[in-house]
Amino acid sequence: MGLRDDQIERYSRQILLPNIGGKGQEKILNSKVLIVGAGGLGSPCALYLACAGVGTIGIADADKVELNNLQRQIIHSTKEVGKPKVESAQERMVGINSDVKVVPYNMRLKSENILDIIKDYDIVVDGSDNFPTRYLVNDACVLAGKPLSHGGIFRFDGQAITILPKEGPCYRCLFPEPPPPGLVPSCQEAGILGAVAGVIGTIQANEVLKYILGLGDLLVGRLLVFNALNSSFRHVKVPKDPDCSICSDKPTITELIDYEEFCSLRKDKEE
């Protein structure tokens, strides 16, 4: 089909890269990415993927924009306070790049709907802020064989890992079960430096683009850990757990469940 003249101009700095070119840009334009969460991680990830020209971006979040979000959730603005996050994010992404088709999911992901949602996407980005969603997204992606970029942030620290089912470890290989209620405080309770969310969310966008283009070394089996106070990055090797309950040869988890009861979240609470 080829690129239009305006697309050649818009994406010229990417097309100039020897490992991308016009064919690589067409791959990006034909790709489909689902982002779970339009918050601190999902915001920078969504913006950079939209700018890069990812053809279809799904974004799932059940929350509305709040004033305290704006310190780190850069896809939203003051005038969007009170608006559903997915609508705010959609307007911003389409405003940046009309090439992008944005599919909003103004809902909380659950065991009964997530597989139907992720089936049409090439890769999933987990930018959620709670353990029930993280485990649900991991398990769904493993069962569906979907690549997954996981990111997490806490105070001055962040982490990222890329999960390719059957090729490397999953989130449960690293953290087998959700923590007991009250053991790990949320960002709402412990705080977060906004720039940390920007660093990790951008790394997730970078992983997605590398996956789409088939370039570089993905963070498979490697947990990237960032500390903002000393500006350090380090890699932690993550082996594939031969006894993992979801991705081993003999899994004990063969269907999805919801994890609110493990993490003291109400069933009707939004993400």
N, C-alpha and C positions, 0 to 999 in steps of 0.2 A: 504493500500500500504506500509506503514511503512517508516522509515527514513533510508537513506543510511548511511554507516559507517562514511563517510566524513561529512555528515550533523550532525550526532550525535556529532562529534568532534567540528565542527564549532559553533554549537548552544548550546554547553554543559552548558555554564553558565546560559542560559535561561531555558534549560530543567531541570536543578537542582532545579529550583524554584518550590516549592510544588504546586502552583496554575497554573503552566504551564505544565511541563512534556512533554513527547513525543506527546501526543494528542494535547496539546496547540500549540506546534511548528508546527504540521501538519496544524492546523487552520491558522496559520500565513502564511505558505507556500502556502495555497490554497486561500488566500485572494487577493482582487484586490482593489487598492487605486489610486485615481486620485488626483494629486497635481496641483493646478492652480497657476502658477508662479514658475520660477526657479531662484528666487532672494534671498533676505535676509532671508525670512521665509522658502521658499521652499527648499533652499539649505540644512540647517541642518535637516529639516524634512525628505527630500529624503534620505540623507545619513544614518540616523538612521533607517529608515524603510528598506532600502536596507540591512544594516548590520543585522537587525533582521530577515531577510528572507522573507519579504512580496513577494509573488509569482509574482504578476503583479503590476507594478507601471506605471501609465500613467502620463505624465508631459506635461503641456500645457503652452507655452510662445511663443510670436512672436518676441522677442528681440534678439539681438546679444550681446555677451559678450563685455563689455567696461572696460577700465582700472579702472574707478571709481567704478565699481561693486566689485572689489576684496577686498575692505576693510571689506566687510561683507558677500559676496556671496561665501561661502567657498567651494562650489562644483566645482567652476571654478578656473583656474590658468592662469598665465600670457600668456602662449603659446596659450591659447584658445581665446584671445582677437580677436574679429572680427568673431568668429564662432557662429552659432546659439546656444542659450543657451540650447535648448533641446538636441542638439547633444553633447555638452560638458557635460551636466548632465548625459546623457545616457552612455557615455564612462566611466565616473567616477563611476557610480553605478555598471555597469557590471564588471568594473575592480576590484571593491571591492568584488562583490559577483555574480558569474556566474549563481547562482540559480535564479536570478531575471530576469524576462522578463520586459524590459522597453519599453513602447509605447510612442514615442514622437509625440506631436501635435505642429508643428511649425506654429501656427496660433493664431489669436486673437479670443477669444470666443465671439460669438454673439448670439442673440436670435434665429437665424435660425439653429445654429449648436450645441448648448450646450446640449440640451436634448438628442440628438443622441449620444453624446460623453459620458455623465455621466451614461447612462442606464446600461452599463455593469460593473459598479464598485460598490463595497460594501459601500464605504464611500468616501467623497470628502474633500480635504484640500484646504482652501482658503488662499493662500499666496500672493494674489495680492496687488498691491500698488496704486490702484485708485478706486474711488467710483463707477463708472459705472460697473466695473467687480464685485465688492463686492455685489452690489444689484442684478446683473444678476445671479450670482452664488447662492445667497440666494434664490431668487425667483424660479430658476430652481430646486434646491434641494427640496424646499417645494412642488412644483407642482409634482415632481417625487417621493416624499417620500424618498429621499436619506439623510442619516446622513451627517452632515457637521461640520468640525472643522474650526472655524474662528480665524484668528490671525491678529493683527494690531500693528504697531510700529510707534513711533514718538519721535524724539529727544532722551530723556533718559527714555521714557515710553513705555510700551507694554501692550497688553491685549489679552485675549483668552477666547473663549466660545465655547461650543459644542451644536449643534442644532440637535435635533431629531424631525423631523416633526410629529405633532399630539401629541407628548409627552411633549414638552416644548416650550418656546418662540423662535422666530426666530430673525434674525438680525434686521428686521423691527420693532419688538416689542421694541427693544432698540433704534433704530434710524429709525423712520418711513419713512423719505424721505432723499435723497441726500442733502448735504449742498449747499447753493447758490454758484455760481462761485466766487472764490477768497477768500471765508471766511476761509477755512482751507488750509494752505500751504502744499505742498507735501514734502516728504523727501528730494527731490532734492533742494527744496527751504529752508527747515528748518534744514536739517541735521539729522543724526541718528548715535548713538553709535553702532558700529558693534556687540558688545557682546549682546546688547539688542535683536537684531534679532536672535542670537543664543539661548538665553533663551526662547523666545516665540516659535520659530520654533521647539525646542526640546520638549516643552510642548505639542505642537500640535501632534508631533510624539507619545508622551506618551498617549495622548487621543485616537489616532487611534489604538494603540496596545491594550489599555484597552477595546475599543469597540470590536475589533476582538475577544479578549479572553473572553469577558463578565466579566471582573474583575473590582473591585473598584467602585468608584463614579465618573461618568463623570461630566464635567462642564456644566451640563444642568440646565438652570435657574440661573447660577452663572457666572458672569463675573470676571475672574481672572485679576487683575490689578497689574502690576509690575513697580516699580520705581527703576532705577539703582543707583541714587544718594544716596538714603538711604537704598538700598538693602531690600526694603520692598515688601511684597505680601499682597494683601487684596482681599476679595471677596465682590462683589456687587450683591445683589439679583436682578434678572431680572424677573418680573412677565410676564406671558403670557398676551398679550393685547387682550381683548375680541373683540376689534374693529380693530384688525390688518388687513391691506388691503390685505394681502396675506395668512395668516395662521389662520384667524378666521373662525367661522362657516359660515359667510356670507362675503366672500372676494370680494373686488372690483377689484382686479387684478386677472384675470383668464387666461391671456396669457402673454408671455414674450415680453418685449420691451427693446430697448437699451437706455442707460441713458447718452450718451455723451453730449446731448444738455443741460442737467442739470449741467454738470460739466465742461463746456467750453473745451471739448476735441474734436478734429477733428474726423470725422467718420473713416478716414483712418489711424489714429495714432495707432501704436502698443502698446500693453500693457507694 
